[in-house]
Amino acid sequence: MHQVNRLVLGIETSSDFGGVALANEAGVIAEELTRRKLNHSEELIRLISSVLKGLQSGLDDLHGVAVSIGPGSFTGLRVGLATAKGLCLSKGLPLLSVPSLDALASMCPESSLPIHAVIDAKREEVYWSSYRFESGMQTRTGEYLALAPQDLVERISEETMLIGSGVDAYRDFIAGNARGLARFMTPNPQSPSPSVIAILGLRKLKASQTEQIESLEPIYIRPSDAEIKEKNGRG
């Protein structure tokens, strides 16, 4: 039986700097990164057009669109998801969501150690979740939370691998307070790569784990700075 070689576009905008990638059954076939903040859909569309043009492909060749849904940059998440939704609605494509912490943890080599994915959330907090490899598959073992660094180290109860921008932001504090149990990825990815978003999206597509386009929202975990200021102003 002929197997369809599905092509998935991955969009990563959860960090200050992101990009796009294309993946099919053979793996990642193209990726474009940018050092500019993807705060406008027009910039992201240009990047998508560029990566498709490089393969002499177009939007009609896609079988799905995967997008990082947070936690992370509030503006980036909104732009990425709005762009992904627009592409899916206009082309009748499946929408595939990839939580940023899941994608980040999947960049760790397979290990018997638990993995803590940690993203710098600013305001002296980190976004966090925990993972383990079981039977060759990564399984999330914690909730998605915003934690103070002290709360993070209190969750390290055994030798643990840590990965992400939150690790670099608080490395000295973690190393000094985790009772010798913290292990750090080297090199340490700051954020998920677009390639990982595309690969995990393709995996979801093959498992028919698609999203309702109209109802999908980013994982914010906590209110934005603007929402906090508005609430304080009303108080």
N, C-alpha and C positions, 0 to 999 in steps of 0.2 A: 504494500500500500504506500502510495507517495506521501511523504511527510512535507507539510508546508513549511518553508523556511521563513518563519515569522520575523519581521523587522520591527523593533521597538525603539522609539525615541525616548531618551531619559533626560529629564530637566532637573537641574539642581540649583536652587536659589535660596537655600535655607541659611547660608552663611553670607558674609560680606561679599565674597567673590564666588562665582559659580560657573556654570557652563552647561553644555549639552553633549550627549553621546548617542551613538547608534549601536545596537547589538542585535545579533540574530543567533541562530542555533550554533553557529561556529564560534561565537564569543563577541567581544567588542570589536567593531570594525572601524569606528571613527569617534573622535572626541575633540571638542573645542572648548578651551578654558578662557576665561577673561579675568583681568585684574580690575575691571570696572564693575562698580556695583550695578546689579541688574534691577534697577528701581523702576524701569518703564518697560511695558510690553514691547515697544518698538525695538529696543535694544536686543531683547531676547529673540524676537522674530528674525532679526538680522542674523543672529548667531545660528538659529535653526536653519535658515536658508543657506548659510555658508556651509554647514556640515553636510547638508543634503546635496548641495551642488558639487561638493568635493567627491561624492560617490556617483555623480550623474544620476541622482535620484530626486524624487519629489514627494510631496505630502501624500500623493495617491499610492505610493509604494509602502507606506506605513501600515502596520497591523495593530498598533496600539501606542498610547502615550503614557509614560510613567513619570511621576513627579514627586519630589520630596515634599512631605506635608508637615514637617516640623517635628519637634520644636526648633526654633531658630529665629532668624530675622523676620520681624512681623511684616515689613514692607516686601521683602524678598519672597516670602511665602505667598503673600496675596498675589503678587505679580506672576509668580510661577504657576500657581494653581489657576488663575484666571486665563493665562495663556494656554495651558493644557486643556482646560475646559472648552475654550474657544475652538481649538484645533479639533477636539473630539466631536463637538457638536457640528462643526462645518463639514467634517469628512466622515461622520458616522463611525468613529473609532472608539474602541473601549478605553476607559480611563483607569489607570492603575496607580494606586497610592503606595508610597514607600516612606514610612516614618524615618526621620533623619537619624535617630539613635540606633535603630535597627540596621540601617545602612552602614553607619560608622562602625558598629560592632562587627559586622560581617567582613570588615577589612582586616581584622585580626586573624593571624594564622590559626588553624585548628589546634586546640590545646586542651589539656585536662583542667587548666585553671579557669575559674570563673572570670568573666570579662565585665568591666564597668565602662560603659560609654558615657563620656562626660563632655558636655558642650558649655562653653563660657556663656552664661546668661546675663552678664553684667550685674550691676547693683549687688555685688558680693554674693552672687548665687551661681549655681550651675544647673543645667538640665541633665538628668541622669536616668539611666536604667541599667539593669544587670542581665547577663546572658550566660548560657553554658552550651557547650557542644555535647549533644547526645546522639549516639548512633550516626555520627557524621553530619548531623544537622544542627544548626544554631537555634536555640530555644530561648525566648525571653523569660526571665524568672522574676522580674521586678516591674513595678508600675513606671509610668513616665512621671517624673517628679521634678520640681524645682527645689534645690537644697542649698543650705549654707555649707561652706567647706567643712565645718566641724561635723555636720550631719553626714556628709559624704564619708569621712574617714571612720565614723562610727559604724558604717555599713560594711566596712572591710574587716571581716571576721576570720579570713583565711588568706593564704597567698593568692593574690588577685592581679590580673592584668588590667591596666587602665589605658584608655585611648581617647584622644580628642582634644579640642582647644581648651577645655576646662582643666585638663591636666597641666598644660603648660602655664596657664594663668595662676595655678595654685600648687605647682610642683613642690616647692620648698616646704610649704605647709603640710602637704600630703606626706612627703617623705619623712618629715619630722614627727608626725603624729599617728602614722598608720602602723606603729609597732613592728616595723620591718617587714610588713606583709605586702606592700605595694610594689608592683613590677610595672615598668613603663615601656610602651611600644617604642622601638627605634628603627627607622624614623617614625615620628608620631604624626599621623594625619590630623589636620586641624578640623576637617569637615568631610562629609561624604563626597566621593568623586561622582561626577555624572555617569561614569562607566558603571559604577556599582548600582546607581539608580536604574539604569537601563537593564542590567543583568537581572536584578531582583524583580523589576517590572515584567521582564520576559517570563520569569519563573511563575509569576502570578497569572500572567496571560495563559500560560499552558495549563494552569490549574483552574482556569475560569474564575479567578478571584478578582472580578472587576467591580468598579464602584458605580453608584448612582451619580451621574454627573451633576445634577442640579443640587443635590443635598450634601455633597462632600465638602467639608470644611477643614482648614489647617488644624494641627494640634498646637495650640498656643500655650497650654498649661497655666499661664498666669496672665493677668491683664497687661496691656501695653502701657508704656509711659504716658501716652496721651490720655488713655482711659483713667489712669490713676490721678493725673492732674485734673481731669474734668470732675471726677468724683470728689476730690479734695476741695475743688472750687465750689461745688454744690454744698459741701459740708460746712 
